[in-house]
């Protein structure tokens, strides 16, 4: 499977890209754009696509030619005038630091090396701490000549209001399932229907799922459900194992469990309502689990589990103690499942 990081050609949102290209050709592009939408859509790729369109050697291009020096360098991720700012590798917390902001401002004092328009892509923009965001406010509002910013986020409300007010917001939406399935088939994905469904219309996420994430998520889901069927002592041992290691490692494990609970809840609601639909279930690899989940929880129970997931996600964003976060989640879900926990143990394969 092709490396996904530097792709410029994700499907969907063609209308959004066409409007951006049109604004660029008329020199009406806002100096600071905010690309927002669900994670895994390819918003950062769209930012690189825009940089390639504007700097393409083909005059008046509305799509990258993919042959000229600029298009190739941007696609490879090594164009000197397309600057990407991500999480500070020197910080334990997942942030974009004030040091990065100051270093960026200093580097922008130099004129672009080659580009007609230099681009700074900040992803994820919501990771800017307050000091970093405030340091960049004036630069967002009045960028250096021939320089534009693209801030990439899936949670725009996490940005300072003063940052949002200096941007033009550009909304990206999920790709229609038939379109995504066809594209995934072209990429050589073996089960495009299931992968498209799991990705919820997000192409980059779909490729990650096909490259092993789908298997990891299914294993995480099964381990979680099995833990929910055990006595309290074993359940809390599962919490301990889930949250070991550094934050990046345990955050990924916890997020997989939260995604699993969301998917089980949605599958259960579709089963109860009789509207499974042609796209099938998220848990298509183990449909009996979704059916058992639906039997164990009434609509009120499903609502309470959903609320527990929302609380856990909020705690995750607030850096609440990992063990406490997972213990609270497990207790809340186990309480709602009640005696239904016994039946679940019979349908999930032991790891």
N, C-alpha and C positions, 0 to 999 in steps of 0.2 A: 504494500500500500504506500502511496506517495506521502512524503513528509508534509504535515499540515501547517506548520508554523508560518510559512511565507506564502501561502496560497493567495491568489488574487481573484479566483474564479468560482467562489461559492455561489450556488444557485439562489434564486429568490431576491426580493427587494430590488428588482430591476428598475422599477419606477423611481425609487429613491435615488439610485445611482444615476439614472438619466437626468433627474432634476439637478443633482449636484454637478454633473458634467456641464449641463446647460448654464448654470450659474457661473461656473468656472470660465467657460468660453466667453461669457459676457462680462467677465471681471467683476461679478457681483457676489463672489463667495465671501461669506462672513469670515473675519480673521480668526475666530475661535468657535469651532463646531463641537457640539456635544452629541456623540453617537450613543444612543441608548436603546436597550432592548434585552431580551433574555440572553443568558450566557450561552455561548456555543453557536451563535448565529454567524460569526465571522465578521464582527464589526471592525476589529483591528485590520482584518484583511481588506475590508471596504475602504479604510483609511489609506492603506497602501495603494489600493486600486486608484483612488482619487489622486494621490501623489503621482502615480504613474501616468494617468491621463493628462494631468497638467504639464508634466515634464517630458512627455513623449516627443520624439523628434518629428513625428508626423503632425504637421500643422493642422490645427482644428480637430484633432482626434477626440472621439467621444468614448473611446475604449483604448486600453494599452495595446500598442502594436506587438508587444512582446519580443521584438527583434532589435530595437535600438539599444544603445548603451544604457540609457536611463531605465528603460523598462526592465532590462535584464538585471541590472544592479538592484533595483527595488525588489524584484521578485526573489532575488537571492538573499535579500536582507542585508546588503552591505553598501547601500548608496550613502555617500558622505553627508548628503543634505536631507536625508530622511532619518530623523533622530527619534529613537524609541526609548521612553522612560518607563521602567517597570519597578517592581518592588526592590527596596534596598537590600542587597545581599549581605550587607554588614550588620543588619539589624535582626534581632530575634523576632520582633513583631513584624507582621505583614504590612509594612507601611512604605510610602514614598516619603522620604525624609526631607527636612529643610536643607540639608547639605546637598542633596541631589538637585533641589530647586535652585540653590545658589550657583552650583556648578553649571546648570543649564543656562541660567541668565548670563553667566560669564562667557560661555561658549557662543551664545547668540550675538555677542559683540562683534564677531567676525562675520564678514559677508559670506553668502552661500558660495560653495566651491564650484558647483556646476549647474545647479538647478535654476529654472526660471522662478520657482517658488519653493522655498524650503519648508518642510513639514516637521512638526514636533508631535509625535503620537504618545499620549500619556495613557497607559493601560495597566491596571485599572485606576481610573482617575479618582474613584472614591477612596482609594488607599492613601491619598495625600493627607498627611496630618494637618492640623490647623496652621502650624507655623509654615509648612511648605506651601499650602494653598494661599495664605496671606502674602508670602514672599512673591508669589507669581501673579497676584491680582493685577498689578499695573501692566505687566507684560502681556497678560491675556487681553487686556483692554486696548493696549497700544503696542502690538508686536513690532519688532524691527521690520524694516522694509523687506518686502519679498519673503515674509515668513508667516506661516499660519499654524494654528494649533488644532489638533483633533483630540478631544477628551473622550475616552471610551469607558462605558460603565453599564452594568445591568441594574444598578440601584442608584438612580440619579438623586433621590432624596437624601442620600448619605453625603452628598457634596454640600459644601457651604452655600448658603443662599447667595452670598456675594459672588461666588464662582459661577453659579447657574445664571445669574443675571447678566453676566458678561459673555454668554454663549448664545449661539443659535442651536436649538435642540432639533436633532434629526432622529426620528423614531424608526427603528428596524423591527419588523415583525417576523413570526415563524413562517417557514416555507410550507406551502400546501403539501399534504401528504402524497398525492399522486406525483407531483413534481419532484419531491425529495426521493421517493422510491425509484423513479426512473433514473435520477442522477446517481443514486447509490449503486444501482445495477450497472451503470456505465463505469463506475469506479471499481467494479469487481467484487462488491459486497455480496456474500453468499446468501444472506437472508434479508433483503432490503425492506421487506414489509415490516418485520419485527424491529429491525434497527431504526427505521424511520419512526415507528410508533414510540419506541423507548426514548428517542431523542427529542420528541415533541416539536418537530419541525426545525431543529437546529442542526445544520449540516456539519459544522466542525465537531459538535458533540457526537453526531452520528458516526463520524470516522473514528473518533476515540473509542466509542462503544464497540465498533467492529474490530478494533485493534487490541481487544482484551478487556476493556472496561465493562462490557456487558457481562462477561463471565465473572469478573470481580464483584460486580454489583449483585449478581444472583447469589454468589457465595456469601456475601455480606448479609444479604436478606435472609438466607437460610440459617446462618449462624445466629442472627438476631432473634428469629422466630423460635429456634430451638432454645435459646437462652431464656426466652419469655415463658417457656413451659417448665422450667426448673425451679427448685426451691430457692428462697431468697438468697441464701449464702452463695449458691452457684450463679445466680443472676448478677449479684454484685461482683463476683469474680470475673464475669464477662465484662462488666463495666470497667474493671481495672485493666483487663487485657486490651480493651478497645482504646483506652486513653493513654497507653504507655508510649514512650518515645517523645520526640520533639513535636511542637505544635503542628507543623505542616503535615506530619505523618498521621497524627491522631485526628486532626480536623478532617482529612480526607475520609478516614474510616467512619467518623461520626456522620458526615454528610451523606455517605452511602446509605447508612441506616435510616437517616431522615427521609431520603429519597424513597427508600424501600417502603417505609410506612405510608408515605403519600400515595405511592402507586397501589399498594394493597387497599387503601381506603377508597381510591377512585374506582378500582376494579370491583370492590364490594358494592359500591353504590350503583354501578352499571348492572351488576348481576341482579341486585334487588329490584331495580327498576325495569329489568328485562330489556335493556338497551345496550347490549354488548357491542353491536355494530360490526361492520365489515372489517374494521381495523383490528378487532380482537382485543385481548387483554394485555396489560403491561407484563403480567406474570404468565404469558403464553407458554413459557417453558415448564410451568408447574401450575396449570389451571385449577387443580384440586385445592391448592393452597388458597387461592382467591375465593373459591367457593366456601371453604371452611372458615375463612376470615369473615365472610358475609354472614354465615350462620352464627358465629360467635358474638357478633356485634350488631345491635340494632342501630337505627339511624342516630339515636342520641349518643350511643357509644362511639360510633364513627366520628361524630362531631367532637366529642371530648378527646379522642385520640388525635384528631386534626389540630385541636387547640394545643395539645401537649407538644406537637411537632413545631407549631408556630412559636411557642414559648422557648423551646430548645434552640431554634434558629436565632431568635433574638438574643438568647444567652450566649450563643456562639459568637455573635457580632460584638457583644459587650465584654468578651474575654472572661466570662464566668468560669470558675474552676471546672476543669474538664470532667473530673470524676463526679462532682456534684451534679453537673448538667445531665450526664448519662444516667446516674442513679435515679434522679427525679423523673426522667423520661421513662425509664424501664418500669418504675413503680406505677406511674400514671397509666401506661398501656396495659400492664398486667392486671391492674385493678379493673379496668374496663372489660378485659377479656374474661375475667372470672373463671368459671368452670370450663369455658371454651378452650382454655390453654391445653387441656388434656388431648382434645381432638387434634389440635395443631401438631402435636408431637408425632402423630401417626402419619402425617402426610409429607413431612419435610425429611429428606434424606439426611442421614447423619454425615457430618463432615469428615 
